[in-house]
């Protein structure tokens, strides 16, 4: 079983930036297509950004123009750069491998203060 590990979350003021990372832990699994989700208290899990194996990216309307998903194959890591953060971006952010794989991380907390 592959375990994904997210990092980079924290507390930031509105308008600030954070970069999240997602990488497999203790495994030779090569990370390729990845989805970033977020889950806020009392809300459904929301798909935020995707990067396919071929490098195509797509974003939720709520984050388009502010968030950027990227992949560093040499570091076997996928990133989510989050700029111009808003209080409504506060959530636990989780990464997930795209089909045919189905691996999840534990999530990293992002809190944006107003």
C-alpha positions as CSV (number, residue, x, y, z in Angstrom):
1,X,0.0,0.0,0.0
2,X,1.3,3.4,-1.0
3,X,1.0,6.3,1.5
4,X,1.0,9.8,0.2
5,X,2.3,12.5,2.5
6,X,1.2,16.1,2.2
7,X,3.1,19.0,3.8
8,X,3.3,22.8,3.6
9,X,0.0,23.7,5.3
10,X,-0.2,26.3,8.0
11,X,-1.8,29.5,9.2
12,X,-1.6,32.5,6.8
13,X,-3.2,35.9,6.5
14,X,-5.7,36.6,3.7
15,X,-3.8,37.6,0.6
16,X,-0.8,35.4,1.5
17,X,0.6,32.3,-0.1
18,X,1.4,28.7,0.7
19,X,2.9,25.8,-1.3
20,X,1.7,22.3,-0.5
21,X,3.6,19.2,-1.4
22,X,2.5,15.7,-2.0
23,X,4.9,12.7,-2.3
24,X,4.8,9.0,-1.7
25,X,6.4,7.8,1.6
26,X,8.6,4.8,1.9
27,X,7.8,3.6,-1.6
28,X,9.2,3.4,-5.1
29,X,5.9,4.4,-6.5
30,X,6.2,7.0,-9.2
31,X,3.7,9.8,-8.8
32,X,2.1,11.0,-12.0
33,X,-1.6,12.0,-12.2
34,X,-2.7,13.6,-9.0
35,X,-5.8,15.4,-7.7
36,X,-5.8,17.9,-4.9
37,X,-9.0,18.0,-2.8
38,X,-10.0,20.1,0.2
39,X,-12.5,19.5,2.9
40,X,-13.8,22.2,5.2
41,X,-15.8,21.5,8.3
42,X,-19.4,20.8,7.5
43,X,-18.8,20.9,3.8
44,X,-18.4,18.2,1.1
45,X,-15.0,17.3,-0.2
46,X,-14.2,19.6,-3.1
47,X,-11.9,18.8,-6.0
48,X,-9.5,21.8,-6.3
49,X,-7.0,20.9,-9.0
50,X,-5.8,18.1,-11.1
51,X,-2.7,17.2,-13.1
52,X,-2.8,14.3,-15.5
53,X,-0.1,11.9,-16.4
54,X,0.4,13.9,-19.6
55,X,0.7,17.2,-17.6
56,X,-2.7,18.6,-18.4
57,X,-4.0,20.7,-15.5
58,X,-7.5,21.8,-14.5
59,X,-8.9,23.9,-11.6
60,X,-12.1,24.5,-9.8
61,X,-13.6,27.8,-10.7
62,X,-13.2,29.0,-7.1
63,X,-9.3,28.8,-7.3
64,X,-8.6,29.4,-11.0
65,X,-6.1,32.1,-11.4
66,X,-4.9,31.8,-7.8
67,X,-3.7,28.2,-7.5
68,X,-1.2,26.3,-9.6
69,X,-0.6,22.6,-9.6
70,X,2.7,21.3,-10.9
71,X,4.9,18.1,-10.8
72,X,8.6,17.7,-10.3
73,X,9.3,14.2,-11.6
74,X,12.9,14.3,-10.4
75,X,11.7,14.9,-6.8
76,X,8.7,12.6,-7.3
77,X,6.5,15.3,-5.9
78,X,3.4,17.2,-6.9
79,X,2.9,20.8,-5.6
80,X,0.0,23.1,-5.1
81,X,1.0,26.7,-5.1
82,X,-1.7,28.8,-3.5
83,X,-1.6,32.6,-3.9
84,X,-4.0,35.3,-2.9
85,X,-5.5,33.1,-0.2
86,X,-8.9,33.9,1.2
87,X,-10.6,32.8,4.4
88,X,-12.9,30.5,2.4
89,X,-9.8,28.5,1.3
90,X,-9.5,27.3,4.9
91,X,-9.7,23.5,4.8
92,X,-7.8,20.3,5.1
93,X,-6.1,19.7,1.8
94,X,-5.6,16.1,0.6
95,X,-3.8,14.7,-2.4
96,X,-5.0,11.6,-4.3
97,X,-3.5,9.6,-7.2
98,X,-5.6,9.6,-10.3
99,X,-6.9,6.3,-11.9
100,X,-5.9,3.6,-12.2
101,X,-4.4,4.2,-8.7
102,X,-6.4,5.2,-5.6
103,X,-4.0,6.3,-2.9
104,X,-4.7,9.1,-0.5
105,X,-2.7,11.2,1.9
106,X,-3.8,12.2,5.5
107,X,-4.1,15.8,4.6
108,X,-2.6,19.1,5.7
109,X,-4.5,21.9,7.4
110,X,-4.6,25.3,5.7
111,X,-6.0,28.1,7.8
112,X,-6.5,31.6,6.3
113,X,-7.2,34.4,8.7
114,X,-9.1,37.6,7.7
